[in-house]
Amino acid sequence: MRQKINEYMLRAEHIKEWMAEQARKQQTQNASVSNTQGNNAPTSSGRQQRTGYSKQHAEHAHTILDEVLDHSPGVHWTDIAGLEIAKQILQEAVILPTLRPDLFTGLRAPPRGVLLFGPPGTGKTLLAKAVATEAKATFFNISASSLTSKWVGEGEKLVRALFEMARELQPSVVFMDEIDALLSTRSASENDASRRIKNQFFTELDGAASSQEDRILVMGATNLPQELDEAIVRRLEKRIYVPLPDASSREGLIRHLLSSQKFFMSSRDFKQIVKATEGYSGSDLKAVCKDAALGPIRELGARVANVKAEDVRGINASDFQVALTRVRPSVSSRTIQDLVAWNEQYGVSAV
């Protein structure tokens, strides 16, 4: 724990120093422009644009620090139930190269782009956070949909500032959730702002990929990989399918969710619940467990106001039977078929 705190404080101090340096550069530039104007010297349009951009850039940097930068993801491989194939691929492609960069050069050079695709609620964001934690990297967590709606007209400048900060604070993981909302297939009907954001993102991703010094990993997550622009599919060279949890993963997740609760269930009960939850996503299973946990409370009725916490009975199999009638799977079989087909064409697999 002390080591984690020290690492966080060092990272925070680095960020603070970087922002202070940006402020000093801004003050110096403003003073230079003021002196030039005071001497009645003509100011070029290029200098005016550069000064204006610098001010906006500082604002964008503050926005990234406040709303995009995740200072401490704190998720480890052991916190994620199942998804062993996805973890194996990420371990080989991302984590090992950070531990032994001398071995991963030339043809072994790690990818600069990773796409996590699969049904909603299967742990794609958790995987990205675990990668950042295990690699001891700065984690930039972006929602593509909020990027396009909150900073209308400023999106491409924010993307530019984002990657500049990622370079300053590397090693960095730039994670974009709902990446299809930002980088979907280009069309003649899309607006100029969307097109500029896409072009800027492609430019920054190409720059990160071509630089041997930069340690920046771009990760995207989507439920709709078939809607992505081919240009981004090509750049995110490791495309990893994150499927619905299998039987072993479902049991592991259910046991993990119940670990902090009082429950009375046999191994046979768990096996029956696992069988009944085929087709459920991780988020679906969490909803089932939450509903089952309310079973003992519902049973108390009006007595709940006066009962002692230790007198509330433990969760049992009957609570799960009721919960399964109230919580249904959220992912359709058609969605799974489409994702499996896309994975067969574009995805990678573990050896």
ZAGUKOL-439739 format. One record per residue (C-alpha): x, y, z. Coordinates in nm, 4 decimals. Example, Ala and Ser with C-alpha at 12.3 -4.5 7.8 and 13.67 -1.06 7.14 Angstrom:
+----------+----------+----------+
!       px !       py !       pz !
+----------+----------+----------+
!   1.2300 !  -0.4500 !   0.7800 !
!   1.3670 !  -0.1060 !   0.7140 !
+----------+----------+----------+
This chain:
+----------+----------+----------+
!       px !       py !       pz !
+----------+----------+----------+
!   0.0000 !   0.0000 !   0.0000 !
!   0.2812 !   0.2425 !   0.0892 !
!   0.4443 !   0.1749 !  -0.2479 !
!   0.1164 !   0.2533 !  -0.4273 !
!   0.0845 !   0.5819 !  -0.2373 !
!   0.4431 !   0.6786 !  -0.3217 !
!   0.3895 !   0.5996 !  -0.6914 !
!   0.0710 !   0.8063 !  -0.6955 !
!   0.2385 !   1.1028 !  -0.5246 !
!   0.5299 !   1.0960 !  -0.7692 !
!   0.2891 !   1.0880 !  -1.0627 !
!   0.0846 !   1.3750 !  -0.9165 !
!   0.4012 !   1.5807 !  -0.8625 !
!   0.5051 !   1.5189 !  -1.2241 !
!   0.1660 !   1.6413 !  -1.3446 !
!   0.1892 !   1.9498 !  -1.1224 !
!   0.5360 !   2.0372 !  -1.2517 !
!   0.4257 !   1.9904 !  -1.6122 !
!   0.1285 !   2.2249 !  -1.5688 !
!   0.3484 !   2.4847 !  -1.3983 !
!   0.5898 !   2.4702 !  -1.6909 !
!   0.3035 !   2.5238 !  -1.9360 !
!   0.1911 !   2.8283 !  -1.7359 !
!   0.5438 !   2.9753 !  -1.7417 !
!   0.5649 !   2.9286 !  -2.1184 !
!   0.2282 !   3.1018 !  -2.1579 !
!   0.3377 !   3.4005 !  -1.9461 !
!   0.6647 !   3.4347 !  -2.1382 !
!   0.4839 !   3.4208 !  -2.4709 !
!   0.2239 !   3.6790 !  -2.3624 !
!   0.4980 !   3.9136 !  -2.2397 !
!   0.6849 !   3.8790 !  -2.5683 !
!   0.3737 !   3.9628 !  -2.7696 !
!   0.2919 !   4.2620 !  -2.5454 !
!   0.6424 !   4.4059 !  -2.5876 !
!   0.6255 !   4.3640 !  -2.9635 !
!   0.2890 !   4.5387 !  -2.9825 !
!   0.4118 !   4.8156 !  -2.7503 !
!   0.6898 !   4.8923 !  -2.9981 !
!   0.4269 !   4.9233 !  -3.2743 !
!   0.5845 !   4.6348 !  -3.4604 !
!   0.3540 !   4.4409 !  -3.6888 !
!   0.2333 !   4.1080 !  -3.5549 !
!   0.2098 !   3.8235 !  -3.8019 !
!  -0.1127 !   3.6284 !  -3.8260 !
!   0.0882 !   3.3126 !  -3.7548 !
!   0.2081 !   3.4545 !  -3.4225 !
!  -0.1451 !   3.5594 !  -3.3307 !
!  -0.2800 !   3.2162 !  -3.4057 !
!  -0.0003 !   3.0485 !  -3.2099 !
!  -0.0632 !   3.2686 !  -2.9045 !
!  -0.4379 !   3.2064 !  -2.9186 !
!  -0.3869 !   2.8345 !  -2.9551 !
!  -0.1500 !   2.8289 !  -2.6567 !
!  -0.4201 !   2.9756 !  -2.4330 !
!  -0.6799 !   2.7283 !  -2.5573 !
!  -0.4281 !   2.4478 !  -2.5239 !
!  -0.3774 !   2.5287 !  -2.1558 !
!  -0.7539 !   2.5159 !  -2.1034 !
!  -0.7724 !   2.1802 !  -2.2795 !
!  -0.4865 !   2.0485 !  -2.0657 !
!  -0.6736 !   2.1462 !  -1.7496 !
!  -0.9858 !   1.9770 !  -1.8845 !
!  -0.7930 !   1.6552 !  -1.9460 !
!  -0.6454 !   1.6630 !  -1.5953 !
!  -0.9844 !   1.7252 !  -1.4363 !
!  -1.2108 !   1.5012 !  -1.6429 !
!  -1.0060 !   1.2523 !  -1.8458 !
!  -0.6984 !   1.1567 !  -1.6440 !
!  -0.7618 !   0.8628 !  -1.4105 !
!  -0.4897 !   0.8998 !  -1.1473 !
!  -0.5188 !   0.5525 !  -0.9980 !
!  -0.7087 !   0.2807 !  -1.1888 !
!  -0.6108 !   0.0293 !  -0.9188 !
!  -0.7351 !  -0.2764 !  -1.1115 !
!  -0.5166 !  -0.5871 !  -1.1305 !
!  -0.5466 !  -0.9112 !  -1.3271 !
!  -0.6578 !  -1.0894 !  -1.0101 !
!  -0.9550 !  -0.8532 !  -0.9804 !
!  -1.1000 !  -0.9785 !  -1.3098 !
!  -1.2797 !  -1.3134 !  -1.3104 !
!  -1.2252 !  -1.5211 !  -1.6238 !
!  -1.1256 !  -1.3670 !  -1.9596 !
!  -0.8068 !  -1.5735 !  -1.9531 !
!  -0.7493 !  -1.5590 !  -2.3295 !
!  -0.7845 !  -1.1795 !  -2.3386 !
!  -0.5505 !  -1.1488 !  -2.0398 !
!  -0.2951 !  -1.3784 !  -2.2024 !
!  -0.2903 !  -1.1749 !  -2.5237 !
!  -0.2603 !  -0.8451 !  -2.3347 !
!   0.0120 !  -0.9856 !  -2.1106 !
!   0.2158 !  -1.0873 !  -2.4137 !
!   0.1452 !  -0.7782 !  -2.6229 !
!   0.1651 !  -0.5061 !  -2.3588 !
!   0.2900 !  -0.6068 !  -2.0150 !
!   0.5927 !  -0.8190 !  -2.1041 !
!   0.7367 !  -0.5517 !  -2.3393 !
!   0.7275 !  -0.3014 !  -2.0517 !
!   0.9197 !  -0.5434 !  -1.8296 !
!   1.1791 !  -0.6398 !  -2.0925 !
!   1.1894 !  -0.3676 !  -2.3597 !
!   1.5304 !  -0.4938 !  -2.4687 !
!   1.3718 !  -0.8180 !  -2.5917 !
!   1.0796 !  -0.6567 !  -2.7710 !
!   1.2373 !  -0.4684 !  -3.0594 !
!   1.2176 !  -0.4986 !  -3.4361 !
!   0.9663 !  -0.7655 !  -3.5308 !
!   0.8906 !  -0.8178 !  -3.1618 !
!   0.8017 !  -0.4512 !  -3.1081 !
!   0.4744 !  -0.4244 !  -2.9129 !
!   0.1591 !  -0.2919 !  -3.0800 !
!   0.0690 !   0.0739 !  -3.0297 !
!  -0.3028 !   0.0103 !  -3.0728 !
!  -0.5400 !  -0.2447 !  -2.9145 !
!  -0.9122 !  -0.2903 !  -2.9748 !
!  -1.1279 !  -0.4681 !  -2.7172 !
!  -1.4608 !  -0.5687 !  -2.8670 !
!  -1.7472 !  -0.7782 !  -2.7418 !
!  -2.0946 !  -0.7637 !  -2.5861 !
!  -2.1685 !  -0.4870 !  -2.3352 !
!  -2.0930 !  -0.5565 !  -1.9717 !
!  -1.8139 !  -0.8101 !  -2.0242 !
!  -1.5231 !  -0.6243 !  -1.8601 !
!  -1.3550 !  -0.4378 !  -2.1462 !
!  -1.2975 !  -0.1242 !  -1.9391 !
!  -1.1659 !  -0.3313 !  -1.6479 !
!  -0.9140 !  -0.4970 !  -1.8799 !
!  -0.7897 !  -0.1574 !  -1.9992 !
!  -0.7515 !  -0.0333 !  -1.6412 !
!  -0.5662 !  -0.3506 !  -1.5451 !
!  -0.3250 !  -0.2988 !  -1.8345 !
!  -0.2491 !   0.0538 !  -1.7111 !
!  -0.2024 !  -0.0667 !  -1.3531 !
!   0.0192 !  -0.3632 !  -1.4399 !
!   0.2299 !  -0.1498 !  -1.6759 !
!   0.2504 !   0.1329 !  -1.4167 !
!   0.1196 !   0.3715 !  -1.6816 !
!  -0.0797 !   0.6940 !  -1.6712 !
!  -0.4397 !   0.6130 !  -1.7627 !
!  -0.6408 !   0.8531 !  -1.9808 !
!  -1.0053 !   0.7426 !  -1.9841 !
!  -1.2102 !   0.9055 !  -2.2612 !
!  -1.5729 !   0.8587 !  -2.3519 !
!  -1.5978 !   0.9207 !  -2.7239 !
!  -1.9632 !   1.0209 !  -2.7012 !
!  -1.8965 !   1.2882 !  -2.4378 !
!  -1.5949 !   1.4147 !  -2.6343 !
!  -1.8085 !   1.4940 !  -2.9370 !
!  -2.0933 !   1.6500 !  -2.7417 !
!  -1.9244 !   1.8447 !  -2.4626 !
!  -1.6532 !   2.0229 !  -2.6587 !
!  -1.8314 !   2.0990 !  -2.9831 !
!  -1.5900 !   2.2558 !  -3.2297 !
!  -1.2885 !   2.1953 !  -3.0052 !
!  -1.2628 !   1.8184 !  -3.0391 !
!  -0.9554 !   1.8001 !  -3.2609 !
!  -0.7653 !   2.0464 !  -3.0390 !
!  -0.8522 !   1.8408 !  -2.7332 !
!  -0.7270 !   1.5257 !  -2.9074 !
!  -0.3993 !   1.7041 !  -2.9869 !
!  -0.3604 !   1.8199 !  -2.6258 !
!  -0.4473 !   1.4723 !  -2.5003 !
!  -0.1660 !   1.3055 !  -2.6916 !
!   0.0798 !   1.5778 !  -2.5946 !
!   0.0026 !   1.5127 !  -2.2287 !
!   0.0261 !   1.1374 !  -2.2875 !
!   0.3800 !   1.1913 !  -2.4168 !
!   0.4729 !   1.4110 !  -2.1215 !
!   0.3393 !   1.1576 !  -1.8699 !
!   0.4428 !   0.8360 !  -2.0427 !
!   0.4243 !   0.5459 !  -2.0184 !
!   0.0599 !   0.6149 !  -2.0938 !
!  -0.2542 !   0.4263 !  -2.1867 !
!  -0.5105 !   0.6292 !  -2.3819 !
!  -0.8390 !   0.4413 !  -2.3493 !
!  -1.1430 !   0.5367 !  -2.5570 !
!  -1.4720 !   0.3790 !  -2.4578 !
!  -1.7474 !   0.3632 !  -2.7205 !
!  -1.4823 !   0.4274 !  -2.9831 !
!  -1.7350 !   0.3534 !  -3.2580 !
!  -1.9234 !   0.6718 !  -3.1616 !
!  -1.6206 !   0.8775 !  -3.2652 !
!  -1.4435 !   0.6705 !  -3.5291 !
!  -1.7236 !   0.5059 !  -3.7221 !
!  -1.7104 !   0.4558 !  -4.0987 !
!  -1.6699 !   0.7883 !  -4.2780 !
!  -1.9556 !   0.9076 !  -4.4957 !
!  -2.0380 !   1.2030 !  -4.7171 !
!  -2.3101 !   1.3148 !  -4.4765 !
!  -2.0948 !   1.3508 !  -4.1632 !
!  -2.0226 !   1.7028 !  -4.0373 !
!  -1.6889 !   1.8816 !  -4.0613 !
!  -1.6250 !   1.8713 !  -3.6851 !
!  -1.6516 !   1.4929 !  -3.6779 !
!  -1.4252 !   1.4599 !  -3.9809 !
!  -1.1606 !   1.6868 !  -3.8247 !
!  -1.1610 !   1.4864 !  -3.5010 !
!  -1.1126 !   1.1628 !  -3.6942 !
!  -0.8287 !   1.3035 !  -3.9011 !
!  -0.6565 !   1.4431 !  -3.5918 !
!  -0.6898 !   1.1130 !  -3.4111 !
!  -0.5418 !   0.9234 !  -3.7067 !
!  -0.2540 !   1.1731 !  -3.7209 !
!  -0.1775 !   1.1357 !  -3.3508 !
!  -0.2022 !   0.7578 !  -3.3620 !
!   0.0334 !   0.7441 !  -3.6595 !
!   0.2767 !   0.9704 !  -3.4748 !
!   0.2713 !   0.7501 !  -3.1648 !
!   0.3255 !   0.4400 !  -3.3776 !
!   0.6190 !   0.5871 !  -3.5708 !
!   0.8092 !   0.7159 !  -3.2666 !
!   1.0498 !   0.4701 !  -3.1070 !
!   1.0812 !   0.6844 !  -2.7932 !
!   0.7137 !   0.7319 !  -2.7112 !
!   0.5581 !   0.4704 !  -2.4851 !
!   0.1925 !   0.5330 !  -2.5597 !
!  -0.0654 !   0.2587 !  -2.5988 !
!  -0.4012 !   0.3480 !  -2.7521 !
!  -0.6850 !   0.1176 !  -2.6491 !
!  -1.0410 !   0.1300 !  -2.7753 !
!  -1.3516 !  -0.0565 !  -2.6620 !
!  -1.6674 !  -0.1159 !  -2.8608 !
!  -1.9788 !  -0.3301 !  -2.8774 !
!  -2.0093 !  -0.2564 !  -3.2497 !
!  -1.6749 !  -0.3259 !  -3.4194 !
!  -1.8444 !  -0.3675 !  -3.7570 !
!  -1.9251 !   0.0063 !  -3.7537 !
!  -1.5632 !   0.1190 !  -3.7143 !
!  -1.3803 !   0.2963 !  -3.9937 !
!  -1.1367 !   0.0612 !  -4.1669 !
!  -0.8582 !   0.3115 !  -4.1033 !
!  -0.8896 !   0.2724 !  -3.7259 !
!  -0.9307 !  -0.1055 !  -3.7500 !
!  -0.5997 !  -0.1166 !  -3.9366 !
!  -0.4241 !   0.1019 !  -3.6795 !
!  -0.5536 !  -0.0938 !  -3.3785 !
!  -0.3584 !  -0.4000 !  -3.4804 !
!  -0.4372 !  -0.6194 !  -3.1784 !
!  -0.8107 !  -0.6833 !  -3.1917 !
!  -0.9215 !  -0.8910 !  -2.8939 !
!  -1.2651 !  -1.0456 !  -2.8533 !
!  -1.4014 !  -1.0164 !  -2.4978 !
!  -1.6847 !  -1.2730 !  -2.4916 !
!  -1.9630 !  -1.3487 !  -2.2487 !
!  -1.8277 !  -1.5337 !  -1.9435 !
!  -1.8107 !  -1.9113 !  -1.9719 !
!  -1.9309 !  -2.1459 !  -1.6956 !
!  -1.6081 !  -2.1310 !  -1.4958 !
!  -1.5935 !  -1.7520 !  -1.5192 !
!  -1.9585 !  -1.7171 !  -1.4171 !
!  -1.9040 !  -1.9265 !  -1.1065 !
!  -1.5894 !  -1.7328 !  -1.0197 !
!  -1.7669 !  -1.3999 !  -1.0597 !
!  -2.0703 !  -1.5075 !  -0.8548 !
!  -1.8485 !  -1.6364 !  -0.5745 !
!  -1.6485 !  -1.3130 !  -0.5839 !
!  -1.9638 !  -1.1005 !  -0.5609 !
!  -2.0912 !  -1.3067 !  -0.2678 !
!  -1.7585 !  -1.3099 !  -0.0843 !
!  -1.8492 !  -1.0072 !   0.1283 !
!  -2.1995 !  -1.1373 !   0.2079 !
!  -2.3421 !  -1.4038 !   0.4373 !
!  -2.4757 !  -1.6894 !   0.2282 !
!  -2.5742 !  -2.0546 !   0.2631 !
!  -2.5260 !  -2.2336 !  -0.0665 !
!  -2.3774 !  -2.5681 !  -0.1610 !
!  -2.1517 !  -2.6472 !  -0.4545 !
!  -2.4541 !  -2.8027 !  -0.6219 !
!  -2.6458 !  -2.4751 !  -0.5796 !
!  -2.3652 !  -2.2864 !  -0.7502 !
!  -2.3568 !  -2.5335 !  -1.0389 !
!  -2.7317 !  -2.4930 !  -1.0936 !
!  -2.7070 !  -2.1136 !  -1.0905 !
!  -2.4152 !  -2.1230 !  -1.3331 !
!  -2.6144 !  -2.3424 !  -1.5698 !
!  -2.9184 !  -2.1122 !  -1.5470 !
!  -2.7117 !  -1.8010 !  -1.6278 !
!  -2.5703 !  -1.9105 !  -1.9621 !
!  -2.5857 !  -1.6096 !  -2.1939 !
!  -2.5592 !  -1.3577 !  -1.9080 !
!  -2.2902 !  -1.0895 !  -1.9211 !
!  -2.0780 !  -0.9888 !  -1.6242 !
!  -2.3004 !  -0.6881 !  -1.5571 !
!  -2.6088 !  -0.9119 !  -1.5845 !
!  -2.4631 !  -1.1472 !  -1.3238 !
!  -2.3944 !  -0.8560 !  -1.0925 !
!  -2.7580 !  -0.7487 !  -1.1278 !
!  -2.8719 !  -1.1043 !  -1.0452 !
!  -2.6536 !  -1.1155 !  -0.7336 !
!  -2.7751 !  -0.7740 !  -0.6180 !
!  -3.1369 !  -0.8830 !  -0.6572 !
!  -3.0709 !  -1.2119 !  -0.4755 !
!  -2.9028 !  -1.0200 !  -0.1924 !
!  -3.2274 !  -0.8293 !  -0.1395 !
!  -3.4205 !  -1.1552 !  -0.0887 !
!  -3.3621 !  -1.1761 !   0.2882 !
!  -3.4548 !  -0.8069 !   0.3235 !
!  -3.7805 !  -0.8469 !   0.1293 !
!  -3.8676 !  -1.1435 !   0.3476 !
!  -3.8531 !  -0.9290 !   0.6606 !
!  -4.1143 !  -0.6846 !   0.5356 !
!  -4.2021 !  -0.4247 !   0.7990 !
!  -3.9697 !  -0.5896 !   1.0527 !
!  -3.6650 !  -0.4617 !   0.8634 !
!  -3.6805 !  -0.1324 !   1.0580 !
!  -3.5923 !  -0.3014 !   1.3885 !
!  -3.3955 !  -0.6140 !   1.2980 !
!  -3.0275 !  -0.6400 !   1.3863 !
!  -2.7913 !  -0.6759 !   1.0908 !
!  -2.6489 !  -1.0009 !   1.2275 !
!  -3.0004 !  -1.1486 !   1.2476 !
!  -3.0668 !  -1.1104 !   0.8739 !
!  -3.0446 !  -1.4570 !   0.7221 !
!  -2.7882 !  -1.5409 !   0.4591 !
!  -2.8538 !  -1.5476 !   0.0860 !
!  -2.9628 !  -1.8883 !  -0.0409 !
!  -3.0439 !  -2.0657 !  -0.3670 !
!  -3.4123 !  -1.9699 !  -0.3443 !
!  -3.3149 !  -1.6028 !  -0.3562 !
!  -3.1287 !  -1.6697 !  -0.6794 !
!  -3.4241 !  -1.8562 !  -0.8276 !
!  -3.6412 !  -1.5493 !  -0.7695 !
!  -3.3703 !  -1.3144 !  -0.8979 !
!  -3.3383 !  -1.5101 !  -1.2221 !
!  -3.7081 !  -1.4519 !  -1.2920 !
!  -3.6581 !  -1.0779 !  -1.2439 !
!  -3.3265 !  -1.0250 !  -1.4248 !
!  -3.2987 !  -1.1482 !  -1.7807 !
!  -2.9883 !  -1.1503 !  -2.0062 !
!  -2.9316 !  -0.8228 !  -2.1893 !
!  -2.7411 !  -0.9538 !  -2.4925 !
!  -2.9272 !  -1.1059 !  -2.7882 !
!  -2.8116 !  -1.4149 !  -2.9755 !
!  -2.7973 !  -1.2067 !  -3.2960 !
!  -2.5500 !  -0.9689 !  -3.1332 !
!  -2.3288 !  -1.2612 !  -3.0361 !
!  -2.3448 !  -1.4063 !  -3.3878 !
!  -2.2364 !  -1.0742 !  -3.5411 !
!  -1.9471 !  -1.0371 !  -3.2962 !
!  -1.8263 !  -1.3934 !  -3.3476 !
!  -1.8330 !  -1.3431 !  -3.7254 !
!  -1.6321 !  -1.0197 !  -3.6967 !
!  -1.3851 !  -1.1889 !  -3.4639 !
!  -1.3297 !  -1.4713 !  -3.7115 !
!  -1.2446 !  -1.2178 !  -3.9807 !
!  -1.0458 !  -0.9545 !  -3.7887 !
!  -0.9688 !  -1.0792 !  -3.4372 !
!  -0.6550 !  -1.2305 !  -3.2881 !
!  -0.6330 !  -1.5385 !  -3.0695 !
!  -0.3972 !  -1.6675 !  -2.8051 !
!  -0.1421 !  -1.9311 !  -2.8954 !
+----------+----------+----------+
